[in-house]
Amino acid sequence: MKIIFSSSPLDEKKVDESYEQEYVCAKELGFEVGLVHLEELIVNKRPELAVRRLKHATEREDVLYRGWMLTPEAYGLLYKALASKNLYLINTPEQYKHCHYLPESYDVIKGYTPHSVWVPMSVIQASPDAVKEATRQFGNRPIIVKDYVKSRKHEWKEACYIPDAADEEHVKQVVHNFVRLQGEELNVGLVFREYVQLEFLSYHDQSGMPLSREMRVFMLDGKPAYISNYWDEGQDEAFRDALTSFLDIAQTIQSRFYTMDFAKVEGGSWIVLELGDGQVAGLPDYADPLTFYEQLKIALV
């Protein structure tokens, strides 16, 4: 399995500094590595030049991308450009979108994750009451707002958490802040999710966001390849036993390589927070990159 990383935006011959440690670890463990130039792909719209530093494979070869998040459209262009060199990303464009956008995978995980509703920005722009209609079904329960991919959790009070979904003025203010802060990076539309009281650990030093007991699991072909605490304080060895109860649902996810983020509810049970494509999901700060690639190599055998 070849692993391709985002190159530096200033020098396409060097790996992006944010992925340098992963690049070194993967290479040290014997993975063949390569670079793709995202500026050519995303900014210049020249996908063939984004992959020009990769050699054409004589036989079909699977590759795994590790780098910055891509829109499904950009991922599709990268997939096609690589395929022209007989290199095939581990996830198809359809599989990438399935885990990248919460609404795409919600039906699969809805029995294990907080209740969620979503509204495309096109609908919100056409109907002033679209947000009110979406949040009405939560009653006066607390909710969070995010887009199809990301939240502004580090602006917890200003642009993420809404204590009372029935408080229309507060909803408007938080949604306004979220949309403004996301700017051009806003993905498709808004997602409103019921806030579930999780097992509290502490508050984030800078943002004041409540930290809970969370785990990130990288799954390969429906099996755990790497498990890590999400927050430094969130160690929970008992999670490995709890994970077995989610393996059946993991088999139904329409992706080869993806992440499942879990959190412990106050009182002891575990829930699925969300899925993500494993190629663009970051390693938690607590994770050891060398161990990640060691375990990934074992899982790929």
ChimeraX attribute file (.defattr): number of C-alpha atoms within 10 A of each C-alpha:
attribute: neighborCount
match mode: 1-to-1
recipient: residues
	/A:1	15
	/A:2	17
	/A:3	19
	/A:4	23
	/A:5	24
	/A:6	25
	/A:7	24
	/A:8	20
	/A:9	15
	/A:10	11
	/A:11	10
	/A:12	18
	/A:13	14
	/A:14	17
	/A:15	25
	/A:16	22
	/A:17	13
	/A:18	13
	/A:19	18
	/A:20	16
	/A:21	14
	/A:22	20
	/A:23	25
	/A:24	15
	/A:25	18
	/A:26	22
	/A:27	14
	/A:28	13
	/A:29	12
	/A:30	12
	/A:31	17
	/A:32	13
	/A:33	18
	/A:34	22
	/A:35	25
	/A:36	29
	/A:37	26
	/A:38	26
	/A:39	19
	/A:40	17
	/A:41	21
	/A:42	18
	/A:43	9
	/A:44	11
	/A:45	14
	/A:46	17
	/A:47	24
	/A:48	17
	/A:49	17
	/A:50	25
	/A:51	23
	/A:52	15
	/A:53	14
	/A:54	16
	/A:55	12
	/A:56	16
	/A:57	14
	/A:58	9
	/A:59	9
	/A:60	12
	/A:61	17
	/A:62	17
	/A:63	19
	/A:64	19
	/A:65	20
	/A:66	20
	/A:67	21
	/A:68	15
	/A:69	15
	/A:70	18
	/A:71	17
	/A:72	17
	/A:73	12
	/A:74	17
	/A:75	21
	/A:76	18
	/A:77	20
	/A:78	25
	/A:79	19
	/A:80	19
	/A:81	21
	/A:82	26
	/A:83	17
	/A:84	14
	/A:85	19
	/A:86	16
	/A:87	23
	/A:88	20
	/A:89	23
	/A:90	21
	/A:91	23
	/A:92	17
	/A:93	19
	/A:94	15
	/A:95	19
	/A:96	27
	/A:97	24
	/A:98	22
	/A:99	25
	/A:100	27
	/A:101	22
	/A:102	22
	/A:103	19
	/A:104	14
	/A:105	18
	/A:106	20
	/A:107	9
	/A:108	15
	/A:109	19
	/A:110	13
	/A:111	12
	/A:112	16
	/A:113	19
	/A:114	18
	/A:115	15
	/A:116	20
	/A:117	17
	/A:118	21
	/A:119	19
	/A:120	15
	/A:121	18
	/A:122	10
	/A:123	13
	/A:124	15
	/A:125	10
	/A:126	9
	/A:127	10
	/A:128	10
	/A:129	11
	/A:130	16
	/A:131	21
	/A:132	16
	/A:133	11
	/A:134	17
	/A:135	25
	/A:136	14
	/A:137	12
	/A:138	20
	/A:139	12
	/A:140	14
	/A:141	17
	/A:142	18
	/A:143	23
	/A:144	26
	/A:145	28
	/A:146	24
	/A:147	25
	/A:148	21
	/A:149	22
	/A:150	17
	/A:151	20
	/A:152	20
	/A:153	19
	/A:154	15
	/A:155	18
	/A:156	18
	/A:157	16
	/A:158	17
	/A:159	25
	/A:160	23
	/A:161	26
	/A:162	26
	/A:163	16
	/A:164	17
	/A:165	24
	/A:166	18
	/A:167	17
	/A:168	13
	/A:169	10
	/A:170	16
	/A:171	24
	/A:172	14
	/A:173	13
	/A:174	21
	/A:175	23
	/A:176	13
	/A:177	17
	/A:178	23
	/A:179	20
	/A:180	12
	/A:181	14
	/A:182	16
	/A:183	10
	/A:184	8
	/A:185	12
	/A:186	19
	/A:187	17
	/A:188	16
	/A:189	17
	/A:190	25
	/A:191	23
	/A:192	26
	/A:193	20
	/A:194	19
	/A:195	18
	/A:196	18
	/A:197	13
	/A:198	20
	/A:199	20
	/A:200	14
	/A:201	14
	/A:202	14
	/A:203	12
	/A:204	12
	/A:205	9
	/A:206	8
	/A:207	12
	/A:208	14
	/A:209	17
	/A:210	16
	/A:211	19
	/A:212	21
	/A:213	23
	/A:214	27
	/A:215	24
	/A:216	26
	/A:217	22
	/A:218	25
	/A:219	25
	/A:220	21
	/A:221	17
	/A:222	19
	/A:223	17
	/A:224	22
	/A:225	22
	/A:226	19
	/A:227	20
	/A:228	22
	/A:229	23
	/A:230	23
	/A:231	19
	/A:232	14
	/A:233	14
	/A:234	21
	/A:235	15
	/A:236	13
	/A:237	9
	/A:238	8
	/A:239	18
	/A:240	12
	/A:241	8
	/A:242	12
	/A:243	15
	/A:244	12
	/A:245	11
	/A:246	14
	/A:247	14
	/A:248	11
	/A:249	13
	/A:250	23
	/A:251	15
	/A:252	12
	/A:253	20
	/A:254	20
	/A:255	26
	/A:256	18
	/A:257	24
	/A:258	29
	/A:259	27
	/A:260	22
	/A:261	19
	/A:262	23
	/A:263	25
	/A:264	23
	/A:265	17
	/A:266	14
	/A:267	9
	/A:268	10
	/A:269	12
	/A:270	23
	/A:271	20
	/A:272	20
	/A:273	17
	/A:274	23
	/A:275	25
	/A:276	25
	/A:277	24
	/A:278	26
	/A:279	24
	/A:280	17
	/A:281	19
	/A:282	17
	/A:283	18
	/A:284	15
	/A:285	12
	/A:286	14
	/A:287	18
	/A:288	14
	/A:289	19
	/A:290	17
	/A:291	12
	/A:292	19
	/A:293	22
	/A:294	17
	/A:295	15
	/A:296	18
	/A:297	16
	/A:298	9
	/A:299	15
	/A:300	10
	/A:301	6
